[in-house]
């Protein structure tokens, strides 16, 4: 390596959001991390959601809205089917009445 062109390689304090900290080597004096070996689910076996910008809540809201919309669509389609069935039944009843009337007229 050429001298005086590289930054100094020094001790570095690495600090995690969970409060864990340790010392390593780097060109920086301090590094801040969100996940370390003390709080990462792979190492701990526990799932922990780190949500600094509200992404998880936004996702849950979006999914709830989607489910609500799907429920409303199902209700609307069920209502349409019921209306169509009732119209068909009414049409059948009127046809039956008409045929009965025609038969009675022919008999008279």
VOPAGU-2260 file (C-alpha; in pm, 1 decimal, decimal comma):
REM VOPAGU-2260
SITE   aa  ch    i         X         Y         Z
SITE  UNK   A    0       0,0       0,0       0,0
SITE  UNK   A    1     116,5     346,0     -72,4
SITE  UNK   A    2     165,8     570,0     224,9
SITE  UNK   A    3     -50,5     876,3     288,3
SITE  UNK   A    4    -324,1     793,0      34,3
SITE  UNK   A    5    -535,9     563,4     253,1
SITE  UNK   A    6    -742,4     675,7     554,4
SITE  UNK   A    7    -611,3     570,1     894,1
SITE  UNK   A    8    -715,0     220,9    1010,0
SITE  UNK   A    9    -813,2     254,3    1375,0
SITE  UNK   A   10   -1025,0     110,4    1654,1
SITE  UNK   A   11   -1396,4     158,4    1589,3
SITE  UNK   A   12   -1689,8     146,7    1832,6
SITE  UNK   A   13   -1987,5     -33,4    1679,2
SITE  UNK   A   14   -2318,7      47,0    1850,1
SITE  UNK   A   15   -2652,9    -122,7    1789,5
SITE  UNK   A   16   -3002,9      14,3    1840,6
SITE  UNK   A   17   -3065,7    -259,7    2098,6
SITE  UNK   A   18   -2788,5    -115,8    2318,9
SITE  UNK   A   19   -2518,1    -369,0    2243,0
SITE  UNK   A   20   -2175,9    -230,8    2152,5
SITE  UNK   A   21   -1835,0    -376,3    2070,6
SITE  UNK   A   22   -1499,4    -266,5    1931,7
SITE  UNK   A   23   -1360,1    -355,9    1591,1
SITE  UNK   A   24   -1128,3    -198,4    1333,4
SITE  UNK   A   25   -1235,6      44,6    1061,9
SITE  UNK   A   26   -1149,3     372,9     897,3
SITE  UNK   A   27   -1435,4     532,9    1093,2
SITE  UNK   A   28   -1437,5     606,8    1465,5
SITE  UNK   A   29   -1797,6     497,9    1525,4
SITE  UNK   A   30   -2056,1     292,8    1335,3
SITE  UNK   A   31   -2427,8     281,6    1425,1
SITE  UNK   A   32   -2619,9     -30,8    1318,8
SITE  UNK   A   33   -2985,1    -136,7    1345,3
SITE  UNK   A   34   -2927,5    -509,8    1395,0
SITE  UNK   A   35   -2636,6    -693,8    1555,8
SITE  UNK   A   36   -2565,7   -1052,3    1659,9
SITE  UNK   A   37   -2726,6    -987,1    2000,4
SITE  UNK   A   38   -3065,3    -895,2    1853,9
SITE  UNK   A   39   -3077,3   -1063,2    1510,6
SITE  UNK   A   40   -3340,4   -1341,5    1492,9
SITE  UNK   A   41   -3098,4   -1587,1    1332,4
SITE  UNK   A   42   -2871,4   -1573,4    1635,9
SITE  UNK   A   43   -3132,6   -1530,2    1908,9
SITE  UNK   A   44   -3407,8   -1759,5    1779,4
SITE  UNK   A   45   -3668,7   -1494,6    1858,6
SITE  UNK   A   46   -3844,3   -1285,7    1598,5
SITE  UNK   A   47   -3827,4    -914,7    1662,7
SITE  UNK   A   48   -3972,0    -662,8    1422,4
SITE  UNK   A   49   -3761,1    -352,3    1387,4
SITE  UNK   A   50   -3980,7     -89,6    1231,2
SITE  UNK   A   51   -3822,0     251,4    1220,3
SITE  UNK   A   52   -4038,2     405,8     950,7
SITE  UNK   A   53   -4378,8     245,6    1014,4
SITE  UNK   A   54   -4358,1      15,6     713,1
SITE  UNK   A   55   -4510,8    -280,9     896,8
SITE  UNK   A   56   -4809,8     -77,0    1013,4
SITE  UNK   A   57   -4860,2      62,9     664,2
SITE  UNK   A   58   -4851,6    -289,3     520,6
SITE  UNK   A   59   -5104,5    -415,7     776,5
SITE  UNK   A   60   -5338,4    -123,8     700,6
SITE  UNK   A   61   -5308,6    -191,1     329,1
SITE  UNK   A   62   -5390,6    -559,9     377,5
SITE  UNK   A   63   -5689,1    -476,0     601,1
SITE  UNK   A   64   -5821,7    -236,8     335,9
SITE  UNK   A   65   -5780,5    -505,8      72,5
SITE  UNK   A   66   -5971,7    -757,0     284,1
SITE  UNK   A   67   -6249,1    -504,1     350,0
SITE  UNK   A   68   -6281,6    -431,3     -21,3
SITE  UNK   A   69   -6299,6    -802,7     -99,7
SITE  UNK   A   70   -6574,0    -850,7     162,6
SITE  UNK   A   71   -6773,9    -561,3      15,9
SITE  UNK   A   72   -6742,9    -705,3    -334,2
SITE  UNK   A   73   -6861,8   -1043,8    -212,7
SITE  UNK   A   74   -7162,9    -882,1     -45,1
SITE  UNK   A   75   -7246,0    -684,8    -359,5
SITE  UNK   A   76   -7223,6    -991,1    -581,1
SITE  UNK   A   77   -7437,8   -1189,9    -337,2
SITE  UNK   A   78   -7698,3    -910,4    -337,2
SITE  UNK   A   79   -7698,3    -900,0    -718,5
SITE  UNK   A   80   -7748,1   -1275,8    -735,3
SITE  UNK   A   81   -8039,9   -1256,2    -491,4
SITE  UNK   A   82   -8202,8    -979,1    -696,4
SITE  UNK   A   83   -8157,5   -1174,8   -1018,2
SITE  UNK   A   84   -8305,9   -1486,7    -859,9
SITE  UNK   A   85   -8603,3   -1294,0    -728,2
SITE  UNK   A   86   -8659,7   -1144,2   -1076,3
SITE  UNK   A   87   -8642,9   -1490,5   -1230,9
SITE  UNK   A   88   -8891,4   -1621,4    -974,9
SITE  UNK   A   89   -9126,6   -1331,7   -1044,6
SITE  UNK   A   90   -9099,5   -1392,9   -1418,3
SITE  UNK   A   91   -9177,6   -1760,8   -1366,0
SITE  UNK   A   92   -9476,3   -1675,5   -1148,4
SITE  UNK   A   93   -9613,8   -1432,8   -1404,7
SITE  UNK   A   94   -9567,7   -1689,1   -1683,2
SITE  UNK   A   95   -9746,7   -1949,8   -1477,5
SITE  UNK   A   96  -10032,0   -1706,1   -1409,4
SITE  UNK   A   97  -10054,1   -1614,8   -1777,7
SITE  UNK   A   98  -10066,6   -1976,5   -1883,9
SITE  UNK   A   99  -10337,7   -2047,6   -1625,4
SITE  UNK   A  100  -10536,4   -1748,9   -1749,5
SITE  UNK   A  101  -10502,1   -1863,7   -2109,2
SITE  UNK   A  102  -10615,4   -2214,5   -2016,9
SITE  UNK   A  103  -10917,8   -2081,2   -1827,5
SITE  UNK   A  104  -11010,4   -1860,2   -2122,2
SITE  UNK   A  105  -10989,7   -2153,6   -2361,2
SITE  UNK   A  106  -11208,6   -2364,8   -2132,5
SITE  UNK   A  107  -11471,8   -2092,4   -2116,1
